[in-house]
């Protein structure tokens, strides 16, 4: 049985919050540069150059890539041979989010009640998804889900006889209806199958794969 101190998890989550908001992944940079070579619209090329330059400045100066630093979505693979000591997993994660968003000077968007709309002041609570797996390791992945992207998400319950073309049409129609509201260029996560709550979770997890990677 491996023991992991809760404050170690807090430190890891804190660093992930800052890194995700200031350091654009290499696969995304590569996709942007590839698009710049094939984009034919002058306006489109200029926008892509601005996005790439913005990423360079954010990395250099450790500033947020975007003013919307998103909901903190945490995906944890927790080995069944791991025991968290000196605190709980949930408390450790939320403390890490709180410290990360404050230390990184990141915008805090989370409210304690969606109807009252009172800001919690530190972007907690995080959206935590935990999966128990064999072994004695903990894997933590962080996804900053911006409000614009989240508000443009959609789900549809299809009949078992639905064709792949019909599913594809729903995906394309949803993207077209969103227009620029989700802040292009877009990375699309798609989840198909499972229960009402499982499909969106699969779609979110798809966003954690390298751009262009298959499931």
N, C-alpha and C positions, 0 to 999 in steps of 0.2 A: 504494500500500500504506500503510495507516494503522498506526502503532505505538501500542500502549497499554501503559503501565507497569503491571506486575503489582500494585504496591501501591495503584494507583487502584482496581482491582477489589476488593482487600481492604477498602478503606475503604467502598466501596459496599455490599458484602455485610454488613459490620459494622453499618452504619446500617439496612439492611433487616431484620436480625435484631431490632433493638431496636424499630423502627417497627411491625413485624408483631405484636409481642408486647404493645405498649402502645396502639396506635392502631387501633381498629376501623374498617374501611372504611365510607365513607358509604353504600354500597349495602346493607350489612348493617344499619346503624342504621335506614335507611329501611324495610327489610323488618321489623325488630323493631317499629317504631312502627306500621306498617300492621297487623301481627298483633295488637298491643295494642288496636286499634280494633275488631277483629272477634272477638277471643277472648271466649267466653261464660263460661268457668270462672273463678270468683273466684281460685282457687289459681293457675291459669294466668296470669291478668292480673297477679297479685302477683309471680310469678316473672319475667315479662317486664319489669316495672318495675324489679326488682332487677338484671336483666342490663343494661338500658339505663343505670341509675345507675352500675353497676360500670364500664361503658365510659367514662362521663364522668370518674369518679375516676381510672381508669387513664391516660386521656389527660392529665388535669390534673397528676397527680403523677408521670407517667412510670413507672408500676408495671405489672407483667405483668397482662394481662386474666384469666389463669388460672394456677394453680400448675403446670400441665403445659404447658411451653413447647415441647414437641414435638421431633420429628426435624426437622432442617433440610433441607428438600427444595428444591433449587435447579434452576431451569429456565433454560438459557442458549441464546440464539440468537446464534451467533457468525458474523459476516460473514466471507466467504471472503477478503476483502481486508484483514483485520485480522491483525496479528502481535503476540503478547504478548512484551514484552521485560522483562529484569531479573527473571525468574522464570517459573514455569509457571502455567497457568490453574488446574489442580487445587489446587496449593499455595496460590495466592492466595485461592481460594474458602474452603478450610478454615481458613486463617489469619483470614479475615474472620469466619467463624462462631465461631472460638475467641475472638476479641476482642469480638465482639458479645455473646455469651452471658456473658462475664465482666464487660464494662463495664455491661451492662444488668441485672446481677444476676439472670440468668435461670437456671432450674433446668437442670442438665446431666443428661440421661437416657441418653445413648449409652454402650454398653459395647463393649469391644474384642473380646469373644468372647461370642456368645449363650449358650454353655454355662457358661463360667467366670464370667460376669457381673461382670467388673471394669470399673468406670466409667472412661472416658477422662479425665474431669475438665474437659472443655471443649466437650462435645456434638459433637465430631468423631469420625469422618468424616461429612461431609454426604452426602446422597443427591443426586448431581449428574447431571443429564440435559442433554446438550449436542447441539444441532442446528446444522449448518452451513447458512448461508443466504447468498444473494447480498448484496453490498454491503460497507460498511466500518463497520458499527455493531455494538455488542454490546448485547443486551437481556438483563437479568437479572431473573428473578422469583423471589420467595421464598415458600415455603409451610411454615408451622410445623405439622407433622402430629402431633397429640397421640396418645399411646399408646392411649387409649380408642377414638378414632375408627379408628385403624389396626387395632386388634385386632378391630373389628367389620366390617372389610372382607371381601368374599367374591368368589369367582370361580366361574363355572360354564361348562364347555365344552358348547355346544349343538350338536345336529345341524343340518346346513344346512336341513333342512325345518322347523325350529322356528318357530312362529308368533310374531307380535309380542305377542299376549296371554300366551303362555307366558313370554316374556322379562320382560314387565311383572310377572307374578305372582312370578317369582323375586326381582325387585327389591323388591317390596312385602313379601314374606315375610321377606326378609333384614332389612329395616328393622324389621319388627314383632318379629322374634326378638331383635334387639339391645336393644329396650326403651330404658331410660334409660342403658344402659352407655356409650353414645357421647356422653353429655353433651348432651341437647337444649337449645335447638332445633337441628335438624339441617340441614345443607346437604349434599345428596346429589350426588355425582359419579358419572356412569355412562359406562362405555366399552363399546362394542359393536363387535366385528369385530377382524380382525387375528390375530396369534398369541397364545399363552398369556401372553407377557410384554407384548404391546402393549396389550391391552384395559385392564389396570389403570393403565397409564401414561396412556391416554386419559381414564380416570376421574379421575385426579389432576389432569390438566391442565384438566378441566372445572371444577374447584373454583377456578381462577384467573379465570374469567369473572365478570362482575357477576351478582349474584343475580337469577335470572329470565331471564337472557340465553339465547337459543337457540344451538345449535351452528352 
